[in-house]
Amino acid sequence: MTYQELSPQSEALLKEIIDLQTSGKDNTAHWNERFQNLSFQEENLLRDTFRELRECGYIKTQWADNIPYYLAVTVDGQNYEANKKAAKKAERKLSRREWRIAIISAIIGGLVGLIPWICTLIGGGQ
């Protein structure tokens, strides 16, 4: 399981890519339309989002005519949501474990602090 958390924009784009591939629509026509009416800033943002997906290993892409011509979702990309849920679950489990350790340590520390008081009770207050 390789999991790197994505930005919300990248998650949305990954979902769009997966939906496009499962729908069987024409890849080139979709991306031509998607890139056509974007401002310079929006286009750069979309390209950066593609770059993030590629650098995280979720997609493989080749560009032609300034659009993604060849676009494939990797196994990690297909399993992103499942891996995300598993990572969040493991994070919560670790957090609970850390809390348990902290509480037990505090209790033990409190009991250790009571040892001198208990010794004075046993020793008759000397």
N, CA, C and O atoms as a DFTB+ gen file, in Angstrom:
504 C
 N C O
     1  1       0.849      -1.179       0.000
     2  2       0.000       0.000       0.000
     3  2       0.887       1.232       0.000
     4  3       1.612       1.485       0.962
     5  1       0.829       1.988      -1.070
     6  2       1.503       3.266      -1.124
     7  2       0.437       4.341      -1.043
     8  3      -0.458       4.405      -1.886
     9  1       0.537       5.187      -0.023
    10  2      -0.477       6.217       0.145
    11  2       0.211       7.530       0.444
    12  3       1.013       7.637       1.372
    13  1      -0.114       8.519      -0.352
    14  2       0.276       9.890      -0.088
    15  2      -0.984      10.716      -0.184
    16  3      -1.713      10.632      -1.172
    17  1      -1.243      11.509       0.830
    18  2      -2.472      12.292       0.818
    19  2      -2.400      13.363      -0.257
    20  3      -1.374      14.017      -0.443
    21  1      -3.504      13.524      -0.955
    22  2      -3.596      14.488      -2.046
    23  2      -4.354      15.732      -1.607
    24  3      -5.107      15.713      -0.634
    25  1      -4.137      16.806      -2.344
    26  2      -4.931      18.004      -2.139
    27  2      -6.352      17.721      -2.608
    28  3      -6.564      16.801      -3.398
    29  1      -7.329      18.493      -2.138
    30  2      -8.714      18.276      -2.587
    31  2      -8.866      18.368      -4.110
    32  3      -9.649      17.624      -4.701
    33  1      -8.119      19.278      -4.744
    34  2      -8.186      19.412      -6.204
    35  2      -7.683      18.145      -6.879
    36  3      -8.266      17.685      -7.861
    37  1      -6.608      17.586      -6.357
    38  2      -6.041      16.368      -6.945
    39  2      -6.960      15.174      -6.742
    40  3      -7.095      14.330      -7.628
    41  1      -7.594      15.103      -5.570
    42  2      -8.558      14.020      -5.344
    43  2      -9.704      14.106      -6.341
    44  3     -10.132      13.096      -6.901
    45  1     -10.199      15.329      -6.558
    46  2     -11.307      15.521      -7.500
    47  2     -10.882      15.153      -8.925
    48  3     -11.644      14.528      -9.662
    49  1      -9.657      15.545      -9.309
    50  2      -9.170      15.228     -10.653
    51  2      -8.964      13.722     -10.814
    52  3      -9.296      13.163     -11.859
    53  1      -8.424      13.068      -9.803
    54  2      -8.240      11.621      -9.869
    55  2      -9.588      10.922     -10.039
    56  3      -9.711       9.987     -10.830
    57  1     -10.591      11.376      -9.299
    58  2     -11.932      10.804      -9.438
    59  2     -12.466      11.056     -10.845
    60  3     -13.075      10.168     -11.441
    61  1     -12.247      12.253     -11.381
    62  2     -12.693      12.572     -12.736
    63  2     -12.028      11.650     -13.764
    64  3     -12.683      11.163     -14.685
    65  1     -10.740      11.420     -13.599
    66  2     -10.005      10.552     -14.532
    67  2     -10.533       9.123     -14.463
    68  3     -10.768       8.489     -15.493
    69  1     -10.718       8.621     -13.247
    70  2     -11.223       7.250     -13.077
    71  2     -12.629       7.133     -13.669
    72  3     -12.930       6.163     -14.365
    73  1     -13.485       8.113     -13.395
    74  2     -14.846       8.093     -13.944
    75  2     -14.825       8.136     -15.467
    76  3     -15.608       7.450     -16.124
    77  1     -13.921       8.949     -16.030
    78  2     -13.809       9.054     -17.484
    79  2     -13.397       7.711     -18.090
    80  3     -13.939       7.289     -19.111
    81  1     -12.441       7.053     -17.454
    82  2     -11.965       5.781     -17.993
    83  2     -12.999       4.674     -17.854
    84  3     -13.090       3.805     -18.721
    85  1     -13.769       4.692     -16.792
    86  2     -14.791       3.653     -16.625
    87  2     -16.004       3.904     -17.517
    88  3     -16.722       2.970     -17.874
    89  1     -16.229       5.173     -17.876
    90  2     -17.384       5.484     -18.722
    91  2     -17.148       5.109     -20.181
    92  3     -18.104       4.910     -20.930
    93  1     -15.891       5.010     -20.587
    94  2     -15.580       4.658     -21.968
    95  2     -15.652       5.833     -22.931
    96  3     -15.594       5.633     -24.144
    97  1     -15.779       7.058     -22.421
    98  2     -15.828       8.237     -23.280
    99  2     -14.459       8.485     -23.914
   100  3     -13.442       7.952     -23.469
   101  1     -14.463       9.303     -24.958
   102  2     -13.230       9.633     -25.667
   103  2     -12.348      10.526     -24.796
   104  3     -12.732      11.639     -24.438
   105  1     -11.181      10.027     -24.468
   106  2     -10.234      10.723     -23.607
   107  2      -9.812      12.068     -24.210
   108  3      -9.823      13.087     -23.519
   109  1      -9.446      12.072     -25.475
   110  2      -8.935      13.280     -26.133
   111  2     -10.001      14.361     -26.190
   112  3      -9.721      15.521     -25.889
   113  1     -11.198      14.004     -26.567
   114  2     -12.274      14.989     -26.666
   115  2     -12.581      15.607     -25.300
   116  3     -12.802      16.813     -25.196
   117  1     -12.593      14.789     -24.273
   118  2     -12.873      15.297     -22.925
   119  2     -11.834      16.329     -22.494
   120  3     -12.184      17.407     -22.013
   121  1     -10.553      15.994     -22.667
   122  2      -9.509      16.903     -22.193
   123  2      -9.382      18.132     -23.090
   124  3      -9.016      19.205     -22.610
   125  1      -9.683      17.993     -24.400
   126  2      -9.733      19.174     -25.268
   127  2     -10.773      20.158     -24.749
   128  3     -10.508      21.354     -24.627
   129  1     -11.945      19.644     -24.449
   130  2     -13.026      20.484     -23.944
   131  2     -12.677      21.076     -22.586
   132  3     -12.959      22.242     -22.313
   133  1     -12.065      20.264     -21.747
   134  2     -11.734      20.707     -20.376
   135  2     -10.703      21.825     -20.376
   136  3     -10.802      22.754     -19.575
   137  1      -9.709      21.750     -21.269
   138  2      -8.645      22.753     -21.307
   139  2      -9.001      23.969     -22.152
   140  3      -8.358      25.013     -22.033
   141  1     -10.005      23.849     -22.995
   142  2     -10.264      24.871     -24.014
   143  2     -10.591      26.255     -23.442
   144  3     -10.014      27.245     -23.892
   145  1     -11.473      26.347     -22.492
   146  2     -11.946      27.657     -22.036
   147  2     -11.346      28.090     -20.702
   148  3     -11.942      28.890     -19.982
   149  1     -10.189      27.571     -20.378
   150  2      -9.555      27.931     -19.115
   151  2      -8.707      29.186     -19.268
   152  3      -8.106      29.426     -20.316
   153  1      -8.670      29.979     -18.205
   154  2      -7.748      31.114     -18.195
   155  2      -6.335      30.566     -17.987
   156  3      -6.157      29.386     -17.684
   157  1      -5.342      31.428     -18.151
   158  2      -3.949      31.021     -17.983
   159  2      -3.727      30.467     -16.578
   160  3      -3.071      29.439     -16.408
   161  1      -4.273      31.146     -15.578
   162  2      -4.091      30.720     -14.186
   163  2      -4.788      29.385     -13.924
   164  3      -4.224      28.511     -13.266
   165  1      -6.005      29.223     -14.434
   166  2      -6.729      27.966     -14.232
   167  2      -6.022      26.803     -14.925
   168  3      -5.969      25.692     -14.399
   169  1      -5.486      27.072     -16.101
   170  2      -4.769      26.020     -16.829
   171  2      -3.511      25.590     -16.076
   172  3      -3.214      24.399     -15.979
   173  1      -2.772      26.574     -15.540
   174  2      -1.582      26.239     -14.748
   175  2      -1.946      25.437     -13.508
   176  3      -1.230      24.512     -13.125
   177  1      -3.060      25.794     -12.884
   178  2      -3.513      25.063     -11.704
   179  2      -3.862      23.617     -12.063
   180  3      -3.524      22.691     -11.326
   181  1      -4.540      23.430     -13.199
   182  2      -4.901      22.091     -13.637
   183  2      -3.654      21.275     -13.979
   184  3      -3.575      20.093     -13.645
   185  1      -2.685      21.901     -14.642
   186  2      -1.437      21.205     -14.970
   187  2      -0.669      20.835     -13.700
   188  3      -0.080      19.757     -13.619
   189  1      -0.677      21.728     -12.715
   190  2      -0.026      21.421     -11.437
   191  2      -0.714      20.257     -10.733
   192  3      -0.059      19.449     -10.074
   193  1      -2.021      20.175     -10.872
   194  2      -2.768      19.079     -10.270
   195  2      -2.406      17.761     -10.942
   196  3      -2.233      16.744     -10.270
   197  1      -2.289      17.777     -12.275
   198  2      -1.827      16.587     -12.995
   199  2      -0.422      16.204     -12.534
   200  3      -0.127      15.022     -12.353
   201  1       0.440      17.198     -12.342
   202  2       1.814      16.939     -11.901
   203  2       1.817      16.290     -10.517
   204  3       2.577      15.354     -10.270
   205  1       0.968      16.786      -9.617
   206  2       0.895      16.200      -8.279
   207  2       0.481      14.729      -8.347
   208  3       1.060      13.885      -7.663
   209  1      -0.514      14.429      -9.169
   210  2      -0.955      13.038      -9.316
   211  2       0.155      12.164      -9.886
   212  3       0.341      11.025      -9.457
   213  1       0.888      12.704     -10.852
   214  2       1.979      11.941     -11.469
   215  2       3.118      11.732     -10.473
   216  3       3.648      10.626     -10.363
   217  1       3.495      12.779      -9.750
   218  2       4.605      12.668      -8.798
   219  2       4.285      11.742      -7.625
   220  3       5.186      11.133      -7.049
   221  1       3.010      11.636      -7.273
   222  2       2.606      10.712      -6.204
   223  2       2.474       9.284      -6.720
   224  3       2.295       8.352      -5.936
   225  1       2.560       9.113      -8.034
   226  2       2.498       7.771      -8.610
   227  2       1.088       7.265      -8.833
   228  3       0.877       6.057      -8.948
   229  1       0.117       8.168      -8.897
   230  2      -1.269       7.755      -9.080
   231  2      -1.690       7.700     -10.547
   232  3      -2.655       7.014     -10.884
   233  1      -0.983       8.409     -11.421
   234  2      -1.286       8.357     -12.853
   235  2       0.017       8.333     -13.646
   236  3       1.079       8.708     -13.148
   237  1      -0.095       7.882     -14.891
   238  2       0.979       7.999     -15.868
   239  2       0.375       8.752     -17.036
   240  3      -0.725       8.434     -17.488
   241  1       1.088       9.740     -17.519
   242  2       0.521      10.560     -18.589
   243  2       1.585      10.999     -19.576
   244  3       2.753      11.175     -19.231
   245  1       1.151      11.168     -20.801
   246  2       1.972      11.767     -21.851
   247  2       1.131      12.857     -22.487
   248  3      -0.068      12.691     -22.710
   249  1       1.777      13.968     -22.772
   250  2       1.065      15.128     -23.296
   251  2       1.302      15.256     -24.797
   252  3       2.388      14.968     -25.299
   253  1       0.256      15.697     -25.501
   254  2       0.351      16.021     -26.924
   255  2      -0.658      17.134     -27.196
   256  3      -1.786      17.086     -26.705
   257  1      -0.264      18.116     -27.961
   258  2      -1.127      19.267     -28.258
   259  2      -1.630      19.941     -26.984
   260  3      -2.766      20.411     -26.925
   261  1      -0.772      19.981     -25.969
   262  2      -1.060      20.642     -24.692
   263  2      -2.235      20.046     -23.913
   264  3      -2.850      20.731     -23.097
   265  1      -2.544      18.789     -24.161
   266  2      -3.530      18.068     -23.356
   267  2      -2.971      16.686     -23.039
   268  3      -2.090      16.196     -23.746
   269  1      -3.476      16.057     -21.983
   270  2      -3.021      14.696     -21.696
   271  2      -3.529      13.746     -22.784
   272  3      -4.728      13.488     -22.892
   273  1      -2.605      13.240     -23.574
   274  2      -2.966      12.377     -24.700
   275  2      -3.099      10.928     -24.242
   276  3      -4.093      10.260     -24.524
   277  1      -2.090      10.463     -23.539
   278  2      -2.116       9.119     -22.959
   279  2      -2.250       9.298     -21.459
   280  3      -1.433       9.981     -20.841
   281  1      -3.256       8.700     -20.875
   282  2      -3.513       8.877     -19.453
   283  2      -3.938       7.532     -18.868
   284  3      -4.954       6.962     -19.267
   285  1      -3.151       7.036     -17.921
   286  2      -3.458       5.754     -17.287
   287  2      -3.397       5.925     -15.775
   288  3      -2.503       6.585     -15.246
   289  1      -4.345       5.330     -15.102
   290  2      -4.369       5.342     -13.641
   291  2      -3.619       4.109     -13.159
   292  3      -3.885       2.997     -13.616
   293  1      -2.689       4.301     -12.244
   294  2      -1.910       3.186     -11.706
   295  2      -2.745       2.414     -10.674
   296  3      -3.856       2.815     -10.327
   297  1      -2.197       1.326     -10.206
   298  2      -2.875       0.523      -9.180
   299  2      -3.069       1.364      -7.919
   300  3      -4.129       1.319      -7.294
   301  1      -2.043       2.128      -7.551
   302  2      -2.174       2.995      -6.374
   303  2      -3.263       4.037      -6.582
   304  3      -3.978       4.385      -5.642
   305  1      -3.392       4.536      -7.801
   306  2      -4.456       5.494      -8.106
   307  2      -5.829       4.854      -8.001
   308  3      -6.763       5.460      -7.474
   309  1      -5.956       3.629      -8.500
   310  2      -7.230       2.917      -8.416
   311  2      -7.611       2.642      -6.958
   312  3      -8.788       2.670      -6.599
   313  1      -6.607       2.379      -6.131
   314  2      -6.852       2.022      -4.733
   315  2      -6.734       3.203      -3.775
   316  3      -6.672       3.006      -2.562
   317  1      -6.701       4.417      -4.296
   318  2      -6.464       5.595      -3.457
   319  2      -7.465       5.696      -2.309
   320  3      -7.065       5.863      -1.157
   321  1      -8.743       5.597      -2.605
   322  2      -9.766       5.759      -1.555
   323  2      -9.640       4.684      -0.481
   324  3      -9.730       4.982       0.710
   325  1      -9.432       3.434      -0.899
   326  2      -9.283       2.347       0.073
   327  2      -8.027       2.555       0.914
   328  3      -8.049       2.354       2.128
   329  1      -6.932       2.958       0.269
   330  2      -5.692       3.207       1.010
   331  2      -5.836       4.396       1.953
   332  3      -5.263       4.405       3.042
   333  1      -6.600       5.395       1.532
   334  2      -6.827       6.571       2.375
   335  2      -7.591       6.174       3.634
   336  3      -7.244       6.599       4.736
   337  1      -8.635       5.356       3.467
   338  2      -9.409       4.895       4.621
   339  2      -8.544       4.067       5.557
   340  3      -8.625       4.223       6.776
   341  1      -7.716       3.187       5.003
   342  2      -6.838       2.345       5.821
   343  2      -5.817       3.190       6.579
   344  3      -5.520       2.914       7.741
   345  1      -5.279       4.218       5.923
   346  2      -4.300       5.088       6.580
   347  2      -4.945       5.890       7.706
   348  3      -4.343       6.060       8.766
   349  1      -6.149       6.379       7.488
   350  2      -6.856       7.135       8.534
   351  2      -7.178       6.227       9.722
   352  3      -7.072       6.639      10.877
   353  1      -7.573       4.984       9.421
   354  2      -7.884       4.024      10.489
   355  2      -6.634       3.714      11.311
   356  3      -6.687       3.652      12.539
   357  1      -5.510       3.520      10.621
   358  2      -4.249       3.244      11.324
   359  2      -3.820       4.445      12.157
   360  3      -3.277       4.288      13.251
   361  1      -4.065       5.645      11.637
   362  2      -3.713       6.864      12.364
   363  2      -4.544       6.988      13.648
   364  3      -4.019       7.343      14.703
   365  1      -5.844       6.692      13.544
   366  2      -6.707       6.734      14.735
   367  2      -6.284       5.679      15.753
   368  3      -6.282       5.935      16.957
   369  1      -5.925       4.487      15.263
   370  2      -5.496       3.408      16.151
   371  2      -4.231       3.812      16.899
   372  3      -4.115       3.574      18.101
   373  1      -3.286       4.422      16.193
   374  2      -2.052       4.883      16.813
   375  2      -2.342       5.976      17.835
   376  3      -1.740       6.006      18.908
   377  1      -3.255       6.862      17.504
   378  2      -3.607       7.943      18.414
   379  2      -4.211       7.394      19.709
   380  3      -3.875       7.851      20.802
   381  1      -5.103       6.411      19.577
   382  2      -5.691       5.791      20.774
   383  2      -4.621       5.120      21.616
   384  3      -4.647       5.202      22.844
   385  1      -3.686       4.462      20.961
   386  2      -2.595       3.795      21.679
   387  2      -1.760       4.818      22.435
   388  3      -1.396       4.588      23.588
   389  1      -1.453       5.942      21.802
   390  2      -0.673       6.988      22.455
   391  2      -1.409       7.546      23.671
   392  3      -0.791       7.815      24.701
   393  1      -2.727       7.722      23.555
   394  2      -3.509       8.207      24.683
   395  2      -3.482       7.204      25.831
   396  3      -3.339       7.593      26.990
   397  1      -3.619       5.930      25.520
   398  2      -3.574       4.896      26.568
   399  2      -2.237       4.925      27.298
   400  3      -2.190       4.858      28.526
   401  1      -1.164       5.025      26.544
   402  2       0.174       5.075      27.151
   403  2       0.298       6.310      28.044
   404  3       0.843       6.227      29.144
   405  1      -0.200       7.440      27.580
   406  2      -0.113       8.673      28.365
   407  2      -0.917       8.557      29.664
   408  3      -0.445       8.974      30.721
   409  1      -2.111       8.001      29.593
   410  2      -2.957       7.864      30.789
   411  2      -2.329       6.894      31.777
   412  3      -2.277       7.176      32.974
   413  1      -1.852       5.755      31.290
   414  2      -1.213       4.775      32.180
   415  2       0.039       5.371      32.815
   416  3       0.298       5.163      34.001
   417  1       0.808       6.107      32.031
   418  2       2.018       6.746      32.567
   419  2       1.663       7.766      33.644
   420  3       2.357       7.866      34.656
   421  1       0.600       8.514      33.436
   422  2       0.182       9.494      34.439
   423  2      -0.257       8.811      35.729
   424  3       0.064       9.276      36.823
   425  1      -0.989       7.708      35.598
   426  2      -1.425       6.967      36.788
   427  2      -0.225       6.408      37.540
   428  3      -0.143       6.535      38.762
   429  1       0.699       5.793      36.822
   430  2       1.904       5.244      37.463
   431  2       2.712       6.363      38.119
   432  3       3.211       6.208      39.234
   433  1       2.837       7.489      37.417
   434  2       3.565       8.625      37.994
   435  2       2.909       9.130      39.270
   436  3       3.587       9.483      40.236
   437  1       1.574       9.159      39.260
   438  2       0.856       9.579      40.468
   439  2       1.065       8.605      41.607
   440  3       1.243       9.018      42.753
   441  1       1.047       7.324      41.309
   442  2       1.266       6.309      42.353
   443  2       2.690       6.374      42.902
   444  3       2.902       6.230      44.106
   445  1       3.651       6.587      42.029
   446  2       5.045       6.707      42.482
   447  2       5.187       7.924      43.395
   448  3       5.936       7.891      44.372
   449  1       4.469       8.989      43.071
   450  2       4.512      10.184      43.922
   451  2       3.908       9.959      45.295
   452  3       4.226      10.679      46.242
   453  1       3.044       8.968      45.408
   454  2       2.417       8.662      46.711
   455  2       3.288       7.790      47.603
   456  3       2.987       7.655      48.789
   457  1       4.333       7.206      47.093
   458  2       5.184       6.288      47.883
   459  2       5.729       6.958      49.141
   460  3       5.648       6.353      50.210
   461  1       6.281       8.176      49.076
   462  2       6.770       8.786      50.338
   463  2       5.647       8.989      51.360
   464  3       5.868       8.805      52.557
   465  1       4.469       9.359      50.915
   466  2       3.347       9.566      51.828
   467  2       2.940       8.243      52.479
   468  3       2.671       8.200      53.680
   469  1       2.894       7.166      51.691
   470  2       2.553       5.848      52.211
   471  2       3.609       5.385      53.220
   472  3       3.272       4.784      54.240
   473  1       4.865       5.660      52.938
   474  2       5.952       5.277      53.875
   475  2       5.806       6.010      55.202
   476  3       6.070       5.436      56.258
   477  1       5.388       7.270      55.159
   478  2       5.197       8.005      56.430
   479  2       4.020       7.447      57.198
   480  3       4.039       7.436      58.429
   481  1       2.991       6.983      56.500
   482  2       1.835       6.375      57.201
   483  2       2.251       5.070      57.872
   484  3       1.889       4.808      59.019
   485  1       3.020       4.249      57.140
   486  2       3.463       2.971      57.668
   487  2       4.456       3.179      58.807
   488  3       4.407       2.460      59.805
   489  1       5.333       4.129      58.673
   490  2       6.366       4.373      59.677
   491  2       5.861       5.121      60.882
   492  3       6.646       5.389      61.792
   493  1       4.621       5.466      60.939
   494  2       4.046       6.145      62.112
   495  2       4.287       7.633      62.092
   496  3       4.278       8.256      63.153
   497  1       4.498       8.225      60.958
   498  2       4.623       9.669      60.854
   499  2       5.986      10.203      61.192
   500  3       6.123      11.400      61.444
   501  1       7.000       9.368      61.209
   502  2       8.348       9.791      61.587
   503  2       8.974      10.576      60.495
   504  3      10.114      11.020      60.629
